[in-house]
Amino acid sequence: MFESLDVSEYTARETLSSVGELHVQRNWIDVEILRHGLHFADLHPGTATVSDHELVPGGEQSRVYGGSGCPSVAEFAVAEFGVMIGRSTTSAAKYMGQALALRHRLPRIWAQVLSGHATAWRACNIATACRELSEEAAGIVDRRVADIVDTLSPLRLHNIVKAA
């Protein structure tokens, strides 16, 4: 499936250069997967599902995965997306919720991710930490940490979220 690089002949400098390039590629791919998740969510809005008073047992329902202020998504879309990224439905729901929270609740942090100034996985951790916060409190965190996403320790992030 993957073609491995033959690194056995690399010098130390070439090894570091190659791993640096791979790291940049991985970060870019992480951002692209988040963007694809957002697009897939946009293609499956929760409002397109059966209304609450017409729910069919086992039928698709509308879910909000990213917290207050995020749009709802048709729940089966999350399962489909999860299959394609190798995640369980629960894990895919968390991931899509992180992406939606970044775009809708933490726009400054999301802008930093899109510009390459913050890594996607750290931003996703912040989105998870802010999941239960109100939109206003999430906005406070967004303003406080957008410029320092990649420098936050888990304890510092916890303290900022707790203060918000």
C-alpha positions as CSV (number, residue, x, y, z in Angstrom):
1,M,0.0,0.0,0.0
2,F,2.8,2.4,0.9
3,E,6.1,2.8,-0.8
4,S,8.7,3.3,1.8
5,L,11.7,5.5,1.4
6,D,15.1,3.8,1.5
7,V,16.7,5.8,4.2
8,S,19.6,3.4,4.7
9,E,22.0,5.6,2.6
10,Y,20.9,8.9,4.0
11,T,23.3,11.1,5.9
12,A,22.2,12.6,9.2
13,R,21.5,15.9,7.5
14,E,19.4,14.1,4.7
15,T,17.6,12.1,7.4
16,L,16.6,15.2,9.3
17,S,15.6,17.0,6.1
18,S,13.5,14.1,5.0
19,V,11.7,13.7,8.3
20,G,11.1,17.5,8.4
21,E,9.4,17.3,5.0
22,L,7.3,14.3,6.1
23,H,6.3,16.2,9.3
24,V,5.1,19.2,7.2
25,Q,3.2,16.8,4.9
26,R,1.5,15.1,7.9
27,N,0.4,18.4,9.3
28,W,-1.0,19.4,6.0
29,I,-2.8,16.1,5.6
30,D,-4.3,16.5,9.1
31,V,-5.7,19.9,8.1
32,E,-7.1,18.5,4.9
33,I,-8.9,15.6,6.7
34,L,-10.5,18.2,9.0
35,R,-11.5,20.3,6.0
36,H,-13.0,17.2,4.4
37,G,-14.9,16.3,7.6
38,L,-16.4,19.8,7.6
39,H,-17.4,19.6,4.0
40,F,-19.0,16.2,4.5
41,A,-20.9,17.6,7.5
42,D,-22.0,20.5,5.4
43,L,-23.3,18.1,2.8
44,H,-25.3,16.3,5.5
45,P,-27.0,19.0,7.5
46,G,-29.2,17.8,10.4
47,T,-32.1,19.9,9.0
48,A,-32.3,17.5,6.0
49,T,-33.3,14.7,8.3
50,V,-36.8,13.7,9.3
51,S,-38.4,16.1,11.7
52,D,-38.5,15.1,15.4
53,H,-42.2,14.4,15.5
54,E,-41.8,12.0,12.5
55,L,-38.9,9.9,13.8
56,V,-38.8,6.3,12.8
57,P,-37.3,3.9,15.2
58,G,-33.7,3.2,13.9
59,G,-34.0,6.1,11.5
60,E,-31.5,8.9,11.1
61,Q,-31.6,11.7,13.5
62,S,-30.0,15.2,13.7
63,R,-27.1,15.6,16.1
64,V,-25.0,18.5,17.3
65,Y,-21.4,17.2,17.7
66,G,-19.3,20.3,18.3
67,G,-21.2,22.0,21.1
68,S,-23.4,25.0,21.4
69,G,-23.3,27.2,18.3
70,C,-22.4,24.4,15.9
71,P,-24.7,23.2,13.2
72,S,-26.4,19.8,13.5
73,V,-25.4,16.9,11.3
74,A,-27.2,13.9,10.0
75,E,-26.0,11.1,12.3
76,F,-25.4,8.5,9.7
77,A,-23.0,10.8,7.9
78,V,-20.6,10.5,10.9
79,A,-20.6,6.7,10.6
80,E,-19.8,6.9,6.9
81,F,-17.0,9.4,7.4
82,G,-15.6,7.3,10.2
83,V,-15.3,4.2,8.0
84,M,-13.2,6.2,5.5
85,I,-10.8,7.5,8.1
86,G,-10.6,4.3,10.0
87,R,-12.5,5.3,13.1
88,S,-15.4,4.0,15.1
89,T,-18.6,6.0,14.9
90,T,-18.0,7.3,18.4
91,S,-14.5,8.4,17.5
92,A,-15.6,9.9,14.2
93,A,-18.4,11.8,16.0
94,K,-15.8,13.3,18.4
95,Y,-13.5,14.2,15.5
96,M,-16.2,15.8,13.4
97,G,-17.3,17.7,16.6
98,Q,-13.8,19.0,17.0
99,A,-13.7,20.2,13.4
100,L,-17.1,21.9,13.7
101,A,-16.2,23.4,17.1
102,L,-13.0,24.8,15.6
103,R,-14.8,26.4,12.7
104,H,-17.9,27.7,14.6
105,R,-16.7,28.2,18.2
106,L,-13.0,28.8,17.9
107,P,-12.5,30.7,14.6
108,R,-9.2,32.3,15.6
109,I,-7.7,29.0,16.4
110,W,-9.1,27.5,13.2
111,A,-7.5,30.3,11.2
112,Q,-4.2,29.5,12.9
113,V,-4.5,25.9,11.8
114,L,-5.5,26.8,8.3
115,S,-2.5,29.1,8.0
116,G,-0.1,26.4,9.3
117,H,0.7,28.4,12.5
118,A,-0.9,25.8,14.7
119,T,-1.1,22.0,14.5
120,A,-4.5,20.4,13.9
121,W,-4.1,17.8,16.7
122,R,-3.4,20.5,19.3
123,A,-6.3,22.6,18.1
124,C,-8.6,19.5,18.3
125,N,-7.5,19.0,21.9
126,I,-8.5,22.6,22.7
127,A,-11.9,22.0,21.0
128,T,-12.4,19.0,23.1
129,A,-11.5,20.8,26.3
130,C,-14.0,23.6,25.4
131,R,-16.9,21.2,24.4
132,E,-19.0,21.9,27.5
133,L,-18.3,25.6,27.6
134,S,-20.9,28.2,26.4
135,E,-20.3,29.9,23.1
136,E,-19.2,33.0,25.1
137,A,-16.7,31.1,27.2
138,A,-15.3,29.3,24.2
139,G,-14.8,32.7,22.6
140,I,-12.8,33.8,25.6
141,V,-10.5,30.7,25.2
142,D,-10.3,31.3,21.5
143,R,-9.1,34.9,22.0
144,R,-6.6,33.9,24.8
145,V,-5.0,30.9,23.1
146,A,-5.1,31.5,19.3
147,D,-1.6,32.8,19.1
148,I,-0.1,30.2,21.5
149,V,-1.9,27.0,20.4
150,D,1.3,25.0,19.9
151,T,2.9,26.2,23.2
152,L,0.2,25.2,25.6
153,S,0.8,22.4,28.1
154,P,-2.2,20.3,29.0
155,L,-2.2,21.9,32.5
156,R,-2.1,25.5,31.2
157,L,-4.9,24.7,28.7
158,H,-6.9,23.2,31.6
159,N,-6.4,26.3,33.7
160,I,-7.4,28.6,30.8
161,V,-10.6,26.6,30.1
162,K,-11.4,26.5,33.8
163,A,-11.0,30.3,34.1
164,A,-13.3,30.8,31.1
